[in-house]
């Protein structure tokens, strides 16, 4: 097992194992999650965040949907890939602990179909047309001087 050290991260066989980052007090791993291991934050993403300030960073584009949001990310605008495009959002305090993928939905809900749905939409459209005609037909009250 050949391991080498790159900055503050320990890489061994292409994987990152329980490396402590003193600047932010985080443990980074590529193993399955448990509370004793701490939150998972992608190493490249964390490096981008630690190097810049929120005001000058612009949009930080990432494909790391599994990364958790850490307190150092507050104020940054992330563009998280949903499979087709990057969905942008700004991180706030309430988002800490959630994963980036939660704020970039991958599926688009269109609607439920069927005969009943079409009938409801037709009635709604007829009601809108009737209300528009009624508004045109009734004369506006004259203004008093």
C-alpha positions in Angstrom: 0.0 0.0 0.0 1.7 3.1 -1.3 0.6 6.3 0.4 1.8 9.9 -0.1 1.0 13.2 1.4 -0.4 16.1 -0.6 -0.9 19.3 1.4 -3.1 18.5 4.4 -4.7 15.5 2.7 -3.5 11.9 2.9 -4.1 9.9 -0.3 -3.6 6.2 -0.3 -4.3 4.1 -3.5 -6.5 7.0 -4.9 -8.7 7.1 -1.8 -8.8 9.6 1.0 -8.8 8.0 4.5 -9.6 9.9 7.7 -7.5 12.9 7.1 -7.7 15.7 9.7 -7.7 19.3 8.3 -6.6 21.6 11.1 -7.9 24.9 9.5 -11.6 23.8 9.8 -11.4 20.8 12.2 -13.0 18.4 9.7 -12.3 14.7 9.0 -12.5 13.7 5.4 -13.1 10.1 4.3 -14.4 8.1 1.4 -15.7 5.4 3.6 -19.3 4.9 4.6 -20.8 7.4 7.0 -21.2 7.2 10.8 -21.3 9.9 13.5 -17.8 9.1 14.8 -16.2 9.6 11.3 -17.7 13.1 11.0 -19.2 14.8 7.9 -18.1 14.0 4.4 -16.9 17.0 2.4 -15.2 16.4 -1.0 -11.5 17.3 -0.8 -11.5 19.4 -4.0 -14.6 21.3 -3.1 -13.3 22.0 0.4 -10.0 23.3 -1.1 -12.0 25.7 -3.4 -14.0 27.0 -0.4 -11.0 27.5 1.9 -8.9 29.4 -0.7 -11.6 32.0 -1.5 -14.0 34.4 0.3 -17.7 34.2 -0.5 -17.8 37.7 -2.1 -15.0 37.0 -4.6 -15.7 33.4 -5.4 -18.7 33.8 -7.7 -20.4 30.5 -8.5 -18.5 27.4 -7.4 -19.5 24.6 -9.8 -19.4 21.1 -8.5 -20.5 17.5 -9.3 -20.0 16.4 -5.6 -23.7 16.0 -4.7 -22.8 13.7 -1.8 -20.8 16.3 0.0 -22.3 17.8 3.2 -22.5 21.5 3.7 -20.0 22.6 6.4 -20.0 26.0 8.3 -17.1 27.2 6.1 -19.4 27.2 3.1 -22.0 29.7 4.4 -22.4 32.6 2.0 -21.0 30.8 -1.1 -23.0 30.3 -4.2 -22.8 26.7 -5.5 -23.8 25.3 -8.9 -24.6 21.7 -8.2 -25.0 19.4 -11.3 -28.3 17.6 -11.6 -27.4 15.5 -14.6 -28.3 18.1 -17.2 -27.3 21.5 -15.8 -25.9 23.3 -12.8 -28.6 24.4 -10.3 -27.4 27.5 -8.4 -28.2 28.3 -4.8 -26.6 30.3 -2.0 -25.8 28.5 1.3 -27.3 29.8 4.5 -26.9 28.7 8.1 -30.0 26.4 8.0 -28.4 24.3 5.3 -25.4 23.2 7.4 -25.4 19.4 7.7 -27.5 18.8 4.6 -26.0 17.4 1.4 -25.5 19.5 -1.7 -27.6 17.2 -3.8 -30.7 18.0 -1.7 -30.9 21.4 -3.3 -30.5 20.3 -6.9 -33.5 18.1 -7.9 -32.7 15.6 -10.6 -36.3 14.8 -11.6 -38.9 17.2 -13.0 -42.5 16.6 -11.9 -44.8 17.4 -14.9 -48.3 16.5 -13.6 -50.6 13.6 -13.2 -52.6 12.9 -16.4 -55.8 11.2 -17.3 -59.3 12.0 -18.4 -60.3 13.5 -15.1 -57.3 15.9 -15.1 -58.1 17.1 -18.6 -61.7 17.8 -17.6 -60.7 19.8 -14.6 -58.3 21.9 -16.7 -60.9 22.6 -19.4 -63.4 23.8 -16.7 -60.8 26.0 -15.2 -60.0 27.5 -18.6 -63.7 28.1 -19.4 -64.1 29.8 -16.0 -61.2 32.2 -16.7 -62.6 33.1 -20.2 -66.1 33.7 -18.7 -64.6 36.0 -16.0 -62.6 37.9 -18.6 -65.7 38.5 -20.8 -67.7 39.6 -17.8 -65.0 42.1 -16.9 -65.1 43.6 -20.4 -68.8 43.7 -20.6 -69.5 45.6 -17.4 -68.7 49.3 -17.9 -66.3 50.9 -15.5 -68.0 53.4 -13.0 -67.6 57.0 -14.0 -65.2 59.1 -11.9 -66.7 62.0 -10.0 -65.0 65.4 -10.1 
